[in-house]
Amino acid sequence: MDFTGREMTGMLYIEEEGIKTEKNLKEWMDVALAYNKIAKVAKKRRVV
């Protein structure tokens, strides 16, 4: 998925099939929360 004309790094798109059960959803949420601990903070953009 591309909203800005640039590839969004650090994004993960899960299809509906991948979150059909509570267990599947929890597994993906755990992956996301683990990644948040190691992800670098994006630089703040200057608002004009």
Secondary structure, 3 states (H helix, E strand, C coil): CCCCCCCCCCCCCCCHHHHCCHHHHHHHHHHHHHHHHHCCCCCCCCCC
